[in-house]
Amino acid sequence: MPENSKHELPARYAPLVKYLSTKFPEQTSAFESVFRRIESRRLLAAQKLRKTLQSYWSTTDEQLKNLSPLDLVHYFEAYAEAIFRAAGEICLGQFRDPESYSAFLQAVQDWILDAMLPDPETFEESQADMIALAEEMLKRAERECLDHRLVRDLAASVVNLKLDIRNPMMSKLLRKAIDHARIIKLSESFSAFEARHFWDNRASPSGDWGVFLNSSMWDAILTDGLSAGGHSAVFETIVALDDATNRESARCIWMVTLEQLQDTLLGAWWDMSAVAHAEEKQIASASDGDDAITVLAQTRSEWLRGKLAGEYSEVDLGGTTKISYGTIKRYQSGASIRPKTRRGLSDALNLLGISCEYNEVPQ
């Protein structure tokens, strides 16, 4: 057993573990192994995302000016899709009905989106501190001769709050005006934001969105590839999703992608179900009229279960691409097979880290 096989799952899996232990308590131990495989696939997707983002921060300032945070949202979309596909494919054989599998996919979707999006920024300042903050922003805007609708909205919000200091709605409107003045909009280009930007952003990475943007920036720094425009673009992009409207827009983009993929994964479940149903009928027919086939089916199935030892499933074997799920079920049914079926099983088991010689596979 590898030394790291007993390591705890990353904290990000806690919501999924809680969901499955509540809905499917009898399968909790099986899913522990499944989550480790999902994490392996997630890390591969994370590496690809970081490399892509790093290349952005290394481009020229002129190229960066034509980009917007929305361009990067679509790269995070690919990251989310990779995790969702991994979870759906790896867990395909764990569910006996489409309703349970569909509910699981929905839980995975929410888990991915919650991990990607940073928590909304909150202001802890009192109303007096908030007014002072807004007035300082307005003074800077005046010094730089900035005349923008968002600046005028901010000034109006300060006046309204002073006139009705006890009205919580006025306080809320001022907070919103401050956000609008200092946070880039999702579809706004960096050059357009720069033209109206008049307050230094303070960005602290949060969630996959902030963490990957920040780490990819350091990747660019350490490889001497970070451009001047790239440095500011990173922080402007990180805080873009501090804005509620931007967060909702990004979440909708990612959500639609995952919901569309859900149909593909459910289709794969039904395909698997059709193969299993056909094989079950074949096994039943064999048991009625052919004891030899029944014995062979039992021998093959018991051998394979012993090899998998509860750590993997037939779906996992099929996922290696060395042998199809349908061929595995045919093998277990006791039906006639070709030599390449035994070779495929042997290769698939070895890929999963289970030692198996070709001659070990029952004929």
C-alpha positions in Angstrom: 0.0 0.0 0.0 1.5 3.4 -1.0 2.5 5.6 2.0 0.1 8.3 0.9 -2.9 6.1 0.5 -4.1 7.0 4.0 -3.8 10.8 3.5 -6.9 12.8 4.1 -8.8 14.2 1.1 -8.3 17.9 0.5 -10.8 20.1 2.5 -12.6 21.1 -0.7 -14.2 17.6 -0.8 -15.9 18.0 2.6 -19.3 19.2 1.1 -19.3 16.2 -1.3 -18.4 13.7 1.5 -21.2 15.1 3.6 -23.7 14.9 0.8 -22.9 11.3 0.0 -22.7 10.1 3.6 -26.2 11.4 4.0 -27.7 10.1 0.8 -25.7 6.9 0.3 -24.2 6.0 3.7 -23.5 2.4 2.6 -21.2 3.6 -0.2 -19.1 6.1 1.7 -16.0 4.0 1.8 -16.2 3.3 -2.0 -16.5 7.0 -2.7 -13.3 7.7 -0.8 -11.3 6.0 -3.5 -13.4 7.7 -6.2 -12.7 11.1 -4.8 -9.0 10.5 -4.9 -9.2 9.7 -8.6 -11.3 12.9 -9.2 -8.7 14.9 -7.4 -6.0 13.4 -9.7 -8.0 14.6 -12.8 -8.7 18.0 -11.2 -5.0 18.6 -10.6 -4.3 17.9 -14.3 -7.0 20.5 -15.3 -5.5 22.9 -12.8 -2.1 22.6 -14.3 -3.5 23.3 -17.8 -5.4 26.3 -16.5 -2.3 27.8 -14.8 -0.2 27.4 -17.9 -2.9 29.2 -20.0 -3.2 32.1 -17.5 0.6 32.4 -17.2 0.8 32.9 -21.0 -1.8 35.8 -20.7 0.2 37.7 -18.1 3.3 37.4 -20.3 1.8 39.1 -23.4 2.5 42.6 -24.4 0.6 45.5 -22.7 -1.0 46.4 -26.1 -2.5 42.9 -26.4 -3.7 42.9 -22.8 -5.6 46.1 -23.3 -7.9 44.3 -25.7 -8.7 41.5 -23.1 -11.3 41.5 -20.5 -12.0 39.3 -17.4 -14.7 37.6 -19.5 -12.0 36.1 -21.7 -10.5 34.4 -18.7 -13.9 33.2 -17.4 -14.1 30.9 -20.4 -10.8 29.3 -19.5 -12.2 28.6 -16.0 -15.2 27.2 -17.8 -13.0 24.5 -19.3 -11.5 23.8 -15.9 -14.9 23.4 -14.4 -16.0 21.1 -17.3 -12.9 18.9 -16.8 -13.7 18.3 -13.1 -17.4 17.7 -13.8 -16.6 15.2 -16.6 -14.1 13.4 -14.4 -16.6 13.1 -11.5 -19.4 12.0 -13.8 -17.4 9.4 -15.6 -15.6 8.0 -12.6 -18.8 7.6 -10.6 -20.9 6.3 -13.4 -21.1 2.7 -12.1 -21.8 3.7 -8.5 -25.5 4.5 -9.1 -28.2 2.0 -9.9 -30.9 4.5 -11.0 -30.8 7.7 -13.1 -32.5 9.8 -10.5 -29.7 9.2 -7.9 -27.0 9.8 -10.5 -28.7 13.0 -11.7 -29.0 14.3 -8.1 -25.3 13.4 -7.6 -24.3 15.4 -10.7 -26.3 18.4 -9.5 -24.5 18.2 -6.1 -21.1 18.0 -8.0 -22.1 21.0 -10.1 -22.8 23.1 -7.0 -19.6 21.9 -5.3 -17.5 23.0 -8.3 -19.1 26.4 -8.6 -18.9 27.1 -4.9 -15.2 26.2 -4.9 -14.5 28.4 -7.9 -16.2 31.6 -6.9 -14.7 33.8 -4.2 -16.9 34.9 -1.3 -18.4 38.4 -1.9 -16.3 41.2 -0.4 -18.0 42.7 2.6 -17.4 46.2 4.1 -16.9 46.2 7.9 -16.6 50.0 8.1 -19.2 52.0 9.9 -21.3 54.5 7.9 -18.9 57.3 8.9 -15.9 55.3 7.7 -17.7 54.5 4.5 -18.4 58.1 3.8 -14.8 59.0 4.5 -13.7 56.3 2.0 -16.1 57.6 -0.7 -15.0 61.2 -0.2 -11.4 60.3 -0.5 -12.2 58.5 -3.8 -14.0 61.6 -5.0 -11.1 63.8 -4.1 -8.7 61.7 -6.2 -11.2 61.7 -9.1 -11.3 65.5 -8.9 -7.5 65.8 -8.9 -7.3 63.6 -12.0 -10.1 65.4 -13.7 -12.2 62.3 -14.1 -15.7 62.9 -15.3 -17.5 59.5 -15.4 -21.0 58.4 -14.7 -19.8 56.1 -11.9 -18.0 59.0 -10.3 -21.2 61.1 -10.4 -23.2 58.2 -9.0 -20.8 57.9 -6.1 -21.0 61.6 -5.3 -24.9 61.4 -5.3 -24.8 58.3 -3.0 -22.6 60.2 -0.5 -25.1 63.2 -0.5 -28.1 60.9 -0.1 -26.6 59.0 2.8 -25.7 62.2 4.7 -29.3 63.4 4.2 -30.7 60.1 5.6 -27.9 58.6 7.7 -30.3 56.2 9.5 -31.7 54.7 6.3 -30.1 51.3 5.8 -31.0 51.5 2.1 -28.9 54.6 1.6 -26.0 52.8 3.2 -26.5 49.8 0.9 -26.6 52.1 -2.1 -23.3 53.8 -1.1 -21.6 50.4 -0.8 -22.9 49.5 -4.2 -21.6 52.8 -5.7 -18.2 52.2 -4.2 -18.0 48.8 -5.7 -19.1 50.0 -9.1 -16.5 52.7 -9.1 -13.5 50.5 -8.2 -14.3 47.0 -9.7 -13.9 46.1 -13.4 -17.0 44.8 -15.1 -16.8 41.2 -16.5 -17.0 42.2 -20.1 -15.1 45.5 -19.8 -11.7 45.6 -21.4 -8.7 46.5 -19.3 -8.1 49.6 -21.4 -11.7 50.9 -20.8 -11.4 50.2 -17.1 -8.0 52.0 -16.9 -9.7 55.1 -18.4 -12.1 55.4 -15.4 -10.1 53.7 -12.7 -9.3 56.1 -9.8 -8.9 54.0 -6.7 -6.3 51.4 -5.9 -7.7 47.9 -5.9 -6.9 45.7 -3.0 -7.1 42.1 -4.1 -6.8 39.0 -1.9 -7.2 35.7 -3.6 -10.2 33.7 -2.7 -11.6 30.5 -4.2 -10.2 28.9 -7.3 -10.8 32.1 -9.2 -8.5 34.2 -7.1 -6.0 31.4 -6.2 -5.3 30.4 -9.8 -5.0 34.0 -11.0 -2.6 34.8 -8.3 -0.5 31.6 -8.7 -0.3 32.0 -12.5 1.0 35.6 -11.9 3.8 34.2 -9.8 4.5 31.6 -12.5 5.0 34.5 -14.9 7.1 36.4 -12.4 9.4 33.5 -11.6 10.0 32.8 -15.3 10.7 36.5 -16.0 7.7 36.7 -18.2 5.4 39.1 -16.4 4.6 42.3 -18.3 3.7 45.6 -16.6 0.2 45.4 -18.0 -0.1 41.8 -16.9 0.6 42.7 -13.3 -2.2 45.1 -13.0 -4.5 43.0 -15.1 -4.1 40.1 -12.7 -5.4 42.1 -9.7 -8.1 43.8 -11.7 -9.3 40.3 -12.8 -9.2 38.9 -9.2 -11.4 41.6 -7.8 -13.8 41.5 -10.8 -15.8 38.8 -9.1 -16.1 40.7 -5.9 -19.0 42.4 -7.7 -22.3 40.6 -7.3 -23.4 41.2 -10.9 -20.1 39.9 -12.3 -20.3 36.8 -10.0 -23.8 36.0 -11.2 -22.8 36.4 -14.9 -19.8 34.1 -14.4 -21.8 31.5 -12.5 -24.4 31.4 -15.2 -21.8 30.8 -17.9 -20.2 28.0 -16.0 -23.6 26.6 -14.9 -25.0 26.3 -18.4 -21.8 24.5 -19.6 -22.1 21.9 -16.7 -25.9 21.4 -17.2 -25.3 20.7 -20.9 -22.6 18.2 -20.0 -25.0 16.6 -17.5 -27.1 15.4 -20.4 -24.1 13.7 -22.0 -23.2 11.9 -18.7 -26.8 10.8 -18.1 -26.8 9.4 -21.7 -23.7 7.4 -20.8 -25.5 6.0 -17.7 -28.4 4.8 -19.9 -26.0 3.3 -22.4 -24.2 1.4 -19.5 -27.6 0.4 -18.2 -28.6 -1.0 -21.6 -25.4 -3.1 -21.8 -25.9 -4.4 -18.3 -29.5 -5.3 -18.9 -28.7 -7.3 -22.1 -25.9 -9.1 -20.3 -28.2 -9.9 -17.3 -30.7 -11.5 -19.7 -27.9 -13.5 -21.3 -26.7 -14.8 -17.9 -30.3 -15.7 -16.9 -30.7 -17.6 -20.2 -27.5 -19.4 -19.7 -28.4 -20.4 -16.2 -31.6 -22.0 -17.4 -30.0 -24.1 -20.1 -26.3 -24.4 -19.8 -24.6 -25.2 -16.5 -21.1 -25.0 -18.0 -21.6 -21.4 -19.0 -23.0 -20.6 -15.6 -20.0 -22.1 -13.9 -17.6 -20.2 -16.2 -19.4 -16.9 -15.6 -19.2 -17.4 -11.9 -15.5 -18.3 -12.1 -14.6 -15.3 -14.2 -16.7 -12.9 -12.1 -15.3 -14.1 -8.8 -11.7 -13.8 -10.1 -12.3 -10.3 -11.3 -14.0 -9.2 -8.1 -11.0 -10.6 -6.2 -8.6 -8.6 -8.4 -10.6 -5.3 -8.0 -10.9 -6.0 -4.2 -13.6 -3.3 -3.8 -11.1 -0.5 -4.8 -12.1 -0.3 -8.4 -15.1 -1.2 -10.6 -15.7 -2.5 -14.1 -16.3 1.1 -15.1 -12.8 2.0 -13.9 -11.4 -0.8 -16.1 -13.4 0.5 -19.1 -12.0 4.0 -18.3 -8.5 2.8 -19.1 -9.5 2.4 -22.8 -7.7 -1.0 -22.9 -11.1 -2.8 -22.8 -14.7 -1.6 -23.1 -17.3 -1.9 -20.3 -19.5 -4.0 -22.6 -16.7 -6.4 -23.3 -16.0 -6.8 -19.6 -19.7 -7.6 -18.9 -19.7 -10.1 -21.7 -16.6 -11.8 -20.2 -18.4 -12.0 -16.8 -21.4 -13.5 -18.5 -19.5 -16.6 -19.5 -19.9 -16.0 -23.2 -17.2 -17.0 -25.7 -14.4 -14.5 -25.9 -11.4 -13.7 -28.1 -7.8 -13.9 -26.8 -7.5 -10.1 -27.0 -10.3 -9.9 -24.3 -7.9 -11.5 -21.8 -5.1 -9.3 -22.9 -7.3 -6.2 -22.6 -8.3 -7.2 -19.1 -4.7 -7.8 -18.1 -3.5 -4.5 -19.5 -6.4 -2.6 -17.9 -5.7 -4.1 -14.4 -2.0 -3.2 -14.7 -2.9 0.4 -15.6 -4.9 0.6 -12.4 -1.9 -0.6 -10.5 -3.2 -4.1 -10.0 -0.5 -6.7 -11.0 -1.9 -9.2 -13.5 -0.2 -11.5 -16.0 -2.0 -12.5 -19.2 -2.0 -16.2 -18.1 -3.7 -15.3 -14.9 -6.9 -14.3 -16.6 -9.4 -17.2 -16.7 -10.3 -18.4 -20.2 
